[in-house]
């Protein structure tokens, strides 16, 4: 589909249009150690910014991944719990304190997500994220088949690979990339260009929020769970 944004090369052309620049702009390439290094950085971080915005806006069915069975290291006595390394492409858990991201392979949920700040108070089947590890509290009994549902981070963009992003919202990547560029000193156009970039970002964000619902049903308020996991 030549008429829509697909890969890094087409995103780059859209970036040039939005910022009124080109691949030979002196300010853009002045400090590059490799060809178009700065441009590619803007686009890559813009893609990650856009991905997180999409998930926050309600596209929670995108970029879902299930880990292999988790293997825990450490000990309660020496480490205050046990831990499993997060996958290298981990972005965020696909769950919260009301709906656990950890489960048996058959879908049955396991444990409760806790707050990192309260980690030393937890006992039993509670878990939290700390640095690049998923921890379980002292006394937890995770099964050997336990898996984790999570959102994976977008892979590095390439010129010949279609970006894993909803087609109608790929302009949001460009909008975030240009917004990052507008905060650097090199970008031409002054305040007027910065205002155009800011207005474009807000427009793309509104579009994403408007299209977040995937059914015709009205948006519903969910009742908070009145009880959690208990141990007797």
C-alpha positions in Angstrom: 0.0 0.0 0.0 2.1 2.9 -1.3 -0.5 5.5 -0.2 -0.1 4.8 3.6 2.7 4.9 6.1 4.4 1.5 6.3 8.1 1.4 7.3 10.8 3.7 8.6 11.5 5.2 5.2 7.9 6.4 4.8 7.8 7.6 8.4 10.9 9.6 7.6 9.3 11.3 4.6 6.3 12.2 6.8 8.7 13.6 9.4 10.3 15.8 6.8 6.9 17.2 5.7 5.8 17.9 9.2 9.0 19.6 10.3 9.7 21.3 7.0 13.1 19.7 6.8 15.0 17.2 4.6 17.6 14.5 4.8 20.3 17.1 4.1 19.2 19.6 6.7 22.5 20.8 8.4 21.1 21.0 11.9 19.6 17.5 11.6 22.7 15.7 10.4 25.4 17.9 11.9 26.2 15.6 14.9 25.4 12.2 13.3 28.0 9.5 13.7 26.2 7.4 11.1 23.8 8.2 8.2 20.6 9.8 9.6 21.3 8.7 13.1 19.4 11.6 14.7 16.4 11.1 12.5 16.2 7.4 13.3 16.4 8.2 17.0 13.5 10.6 16.8 11.4 8.0 14.9 12.3 5.1 17.2 11.5 7.0 20.4 8.5 8.5 18.8 7.3 4.9 18.0 7.7 3.9 21.6 5.9 7.1 22.8 3.0 6.4 20.4 2.8 2.8 21.5 2.4 3.7 25.1 -0.2 6.3 24.3 -2.2 3.8 22.3 -2.2 1.3 25.2 -3.2 4.0 27.7 -6.0 5.1 25.4 -7.6 1.7 25.3 -5.8 -0.3 22.7 -5.1 -3.0 25.3 -5.5 -5.9 22.9 -2.5 -4.8 20.9 1.1 -6.0 21.3 0.0 -8.8 23.7 2.5 -11.6 24.4 2.5 -14.5 26.7 5.9 -15.5 28.2 7.2 -19.0 28.5 6.9 -20.6 31.9 8.6 -18.4 34.5 11.7 -19.7 36.3 12.4 -18.2 39.7 15.8 -17.6 41.3 16.9 -16.4 44.7 15.5 -17.3 48.1 13.1 -15.8 50.7 15.8 -15.9 53.4 18.6 -14.2 51.4 16.7 -12.0 49.0 13.3 -11.2 50.6 11.5 -13.2 47.9 12.3 -14.8 44.6 12.5 -13.3 41.1 12.3 -14.1 37.4 14.0 -12.1 34.7 11.6 -10.1 32.5 11.6 -10.9 28.7 14.0 -8.6 26.7 11.0 -7.1 24.9 9.0 -6.4 28.0 7.1 -3.1 28.0 4.5 -3.4 30.7 2.3 -6.1 32.4 -1.0 -6.8 30.8 -2.9 -6.7 34.1 -3.3 -4.7 37.3 -4.2 -5.1 40.9 -7.7 -6.4 40.0 -6.8 -8.7 37.1 -3.5 -10.5 37.5 -1.1 -10.7 34.6 0.2 -14.0 35.9 -1.8 -17.2 35.1 -1.8 -20.9 34.5 -1.7 -21.9 30.8 -5.5 -22.7 31.0 -6.2 -19.0 31.8 -6.8 -19.3 35.5 -5.3 -16.2 37.2 -2.6 -16.5 39.9 -1.6 -14.1 42.6 -2.1 -10.4 43.1 -0.1 -7.4 41.9 1.4 -5.4 44.7 3.0 -2.0 45.0 6.8 -1.9 44.8 6.9 0.5 47.8 5.2 -2.1 50.0 7.2 -5.1 48.9 8.7 -5.8 52.3 5.2 -6.1 53.8 3.9 -8.8 51.4 3.6 -12.5 52.2 2.1 -15.2 50.0 1.1 -15.1 46.4 1.9 -11.4 45.7 4.2 -10.1 43.0 5.7 -6.8 41.8 8.1 -5.4 39.2 11.5 -4.3 40.4 14.1 -3.1 37.8 14.2 -5.8 35.1 12.7 -8.6 37.3 9.4 -9.9 38.4 9.5 -10.7 42.1 7.2 -12.9 44.2 6.8 -12.3 48.0 8.2 -14.6 50.7 6.0 -17.7 51.0 4.6 -17.5 47.5 4.1 -20.8 45.7 4.1 -20.1 42.0 3.4 -23.2 39.9 6.1 -24.5 37.5 3.7 -23.7 34.6 3.1 -20.1 35.5 3.2 -17.7 32.6 2.9 -13.9 32.3 0.8 -11.8 29.9 2.5 -8.6 28.9 2.7 -6.0 26.2 5.9 -6.3 24.2 7.8 -3.2 23.1 7.9 -2.3 19.4 10.9 -3.7 17.6 13.5 -1.4 16.1 12.2 0.3 13.0 13.7 -0.6 9.6 13.3 0.8 6.1 12.0 -2.5 4.6 9.9 -3.8 7.5 6.3 -2.8 8.1 5.9 -1.3 11.6 3.7 -3.3 13.9 1.2 -0.4 14.5 -2.5 0.2 13.5 -2.4 1.5 10.0 -4.7 4.5 10.5 -2.6 5.6 13.5 0.9 5.4 12.2 1.0 9.2 11.8 1.0 9.3 15.6 4.6 8.0 15.5 5.6 10.9 13.3 3.8 13.3 15.5 5.7 12.1 18.6 9.0 12.1 16.7 8.5 15.7 15.6 7.5 16.7 19.1 10.8 15.4 20.4 12.6 17.2 17.6 10.8 20.5 18.5 12.4 20.4 21.9 15.9 20.5 20.4 17.7 23.6 19.3 18.3 22.6 15.7 14.8 22.6 14.3 14.0 25.5 11.9 10.8 27.4 11.8 10.8 28.8 15.3 7.7 29.1 17.4 5.4 28.9 14.4 6.7 25.5 13.4 6.6 24.3 17.0 3.0 25.3 17.2 2.2 23.3 14.1 3.9 20.3 15.5 2.1 20.6 18.8 -1.3 21.0 17.2 -0.6 17.9 15.0 0.3 15.8 18.0 -2.9 16.8 19.8 -5.0 16.0 16.7 -3.4 12.5 16.3 -4.0 11.8 20.0 -7.7 12.8 19.7 -8.0 10.4 16.7 -6.5 7.6 18.7 -8.8 8.1 21.7 -11.9 8.4 19.4 -11.1 5.0 17.8 -10.1 3.2 20.9 -13.4 1.4 21.3 -13.6 -1.7 19.0 -17.4 -2.4 19.4 -20.6 -0.5 19.0 -21.5 -0.9 22.7 -21.4 2.1 25.0 -18.4 2.6 27.3 -19.1 1.1 30.7 -17.9 1.8 34.2 -16.5 -1.2 35.8 -17.2 -1.9 39.5 -14.1 -2.3 41.5 -13.5 -5.8 43.0 -14.8 -5.8 46.7 -12.5 -8.7 47.7 -9.0 -9.9 46.8 -7.0 -13.0 47.3 -7.0 -14.2 50.9 -5.0 -16.9 52.7 -6.3 -18.8 55.7 
